[in-house]
Amino acid sequence: MRLFDTTAVALERAMSGAGLRQATLAENLANANTPGYLRRDVDFHAELRDALDRGGDVGDTGFAVRAQAGGAMRADGNGVDIDVESAQLAQNALDYEAMVSVAGARTDIMRIAMGIR
């Protein structure tokens, strides 16, 4: 019997991916006025979905920061839209909070089952 099931491991990896995405989106904002800067993003949702579909070890799932070529560019070659980045930062923070809430609820259920609470 394993202590951490696939859901618990997937939650941990999702929180890790959301943390990396938050840092990446913040970096985009910090470089909003850097000529030639291409925005970057982390699609951790797709990586986790693929790992779960394959049925492999979700704990081995890694996330990559990728430059997003294309899209609207300013004359100086910068691809960062401050409004879009800010909205994505807010959405990512809400996603992270939801994951933390689910993980906390699962921990509470385990504690109750063990008679700790």
GUSETI-618451 format. One record per residue: residue in three letters; x, y, z of N, C-alpha, C, CB in turn. Coordinates in steps of 0.2 Angstrom, whole numbers, plus 5000, padded with zeros to 4 digits. Atoms other than C-alpha are relative to their C-alpha. Glycine has a CB too. Example, Ala and Ser with C-alpha at 12.3 -4.5 7.8 and 13.67 -1.06 7.14 Angstrom:
BEGIN
ALA500449945000506249785039500450065000499550005006;SER499649944999506849955036499650055003500250024993;
***
This chain:
BEGIN
MET500449945000500050005000500450065000499550005006;ARG499649945001500750174995499650055004500050024993;LEU500349944996500550325007499750054995500650035004;PHE500249955005500450444992499749974994500550054999;ASP500350025006499250404979500150054994499249995000;THR499949965006499250474961499750075000499749964994;THR500349935000498050614965500550055005499349995003;ALA499549964996499250674979500650024997500249965007;VAL499449985004500750664968499950054995500349944997;ALA500249955005499850754954499950075003499449974996;LEU500149934997499350894966500650035001499549995006;GLU499349974998501150914972500350034993500449955003;ARG499749985006501750924954499650064997500049944995;ALA500449945002500351044949500250065003499249985000;MET499849954996500751154963500750034998500049995008;SER499349985002502651154958499950034993500449934999;GLY500049975006502151184940499750075000499549964995;ALA500349934999501051334945500550055003499350005005;GLY499549964997502451404955500550024995500449965006;LEU499549985006503651394940499650054995500249944996;ARG500449965005502251474929500050075003499349974999;GLN500049944997502051614942500650044999499849995007;ALA499449975000503851654942500250024992500649955002;THR499949995007503951644923499650064997499849944995;LEU500449955002502451764921500250075003499349995002;ALA499749944996503251884934500650034996500149995007;GLU499449985004504851884923499850034994500449934999;ASN500349975006503751924908499950085001499449974997;LEU500149934998503152084917500650045001499549995006;ALA499449974998504852124923500450024993500549965004;ASN499749995006505452124905499550034995500349944997;ALA500549975005503952214897500350064996499450035004;ASN499749955003505052354892500749994997500150075004;THR499450025003506552254886499949994992500249935004;PRO500150015007506752264867500249934998500550054996;GLY499850075003506752094858499849955005500750004999;TYR500250054996506052004873499449964998499950035007;LEU500550055002504951854869499749985006500249954995;ARG500350024994503651814882500149925001499250025000;ARG499950074999503851644890499449985004500649995004;ASP500650034996502551524898500249935001499350014996;VAL499950074998502451354906499349975000500349995008;ASP500650045000501051234901500049945004499849994992;PHE500050064996501051124916499449965000500150025007;HIS500650045000499251074914500049954994499450054998;ALA500050055005499550994897500549945002500250034993;GLU499550054998501150904904499749955005500650045003;LEU500350044995500150834919499549964996499750045005;ARG500550045003498750784908500349944996499550044995;ASP499750055004499850694896500349945004500650034996;ALA499750054996500750604910499549955003500450035006;LEU500650044997499050544918499749964995499550055003;ASP500350045005498450484901500549944998499950054994;ARG499550055001500050384899500049955005500750034999;GLY500150054994499750304916500749995003499849944997;GLY499350004997501650334920500050035007500550034995;ASP499849974993502450404936499950074999500749975002;VAL500249935000501650574938500650045003499350025002;GLY499549974996503050614950500650024996500249965006;ASP499449995004504350614936499850064995500249944996;THR500249955005503350744926500450075001499350025001;GLY499749945000504450894922499750064996500849994998;PHE500449955004503951064916500650054997499650055005;ALA499549965004504851174903499750074999500249974994;VAL500249935002504851364901500150014993500450055004;ARG499950005007504551394883499950084998499649954996;ALA500249935003504651564873499449994995500750024996;GLN500650005004503051604864500150054994499450025005;ALA499949965006503451664847499450014997500549964995;GLY500649995003502151744837499650055004499649944998;GLY500449964996500751844843500150084999500049995007;ALA499949935001500652034844500750025003499550045004;MET499449984999502352114844500050084999500649974996;ARG499949935001502852294847500650014995500250045007;ALA499549995005504052384835500749985002500050084998;ASP499450024998505452344846500149935001500250045007;GLY499950085000505152154845499849975007500749984999;ASN500250024993504452144863499349974999500050055005;GLY500650045001503052014864499550005006500149944998;VAL500450014993502352054882499550065000500550025005;ASP500649954999500652134884499950005008499349974996;ILE500149994993500552194902499349985003500250075003;ASP500750024997498652174904499949924999499550034995;VAL500050075001498751994897500449965006500249984993;GLU499650034995500151944909499750015007500750045000;SER500349994993499352024924499349965001499850085001;ALA500650045000497651934920500349925001499650004994;GLN499850075000498651764918500349995007500549994995;LEU499750014993499651794935499449995005500450075001;ALA500650004995497951824944499749934999499550054998;GLN500450075001497151664936500549945003499949994992;ASN499550054997498751564940500050005008500750014997;ALA500149994993498651624958499449965003500150075002;LEU500650044998496851564959500049934999499450034996;ASP500050075001497251394952500549975005500449994993;TYR499650034994498651374965499750005006500750055000;GLU500450004994497551424979499549945000499650075001;ALA500550065001496251294973500449945001499750004993;MET499650064999497651164973500249995007500650004995;VAL499850004993498251204990499449985004500250075002;SER500650024997496451194996499849935000499450054998;VAL500150075001496151024989500549965004500049984992;ALA499450044996497850964996499850005007500750034998;GLY500149994993497351035013499449955002499950075002;ALA500650044998495650945013500249935000499450024994;ARG499850075000496450785008500449985006500449984994;THR499650014993497650795023499550005006500550065001;ASP500550004995496150835034499749945000499550065000;ILE500450065001495250685028500549945003499849984993;MET499550054997496850575032500150005007500750014996;ARG499950004993497050645049499449985004500150085002;ILE500750024997495150615053500049925000499450034997;ALA500050075001495350435047500549975005500249984993;MET499650024996496850415058499950025008500750024999;GLY500249984993495950495073500450055003500049945005;ILE499649954997497150635075499650065001500650014995;ARG500449944999495850775074499549995005499850024994;
***
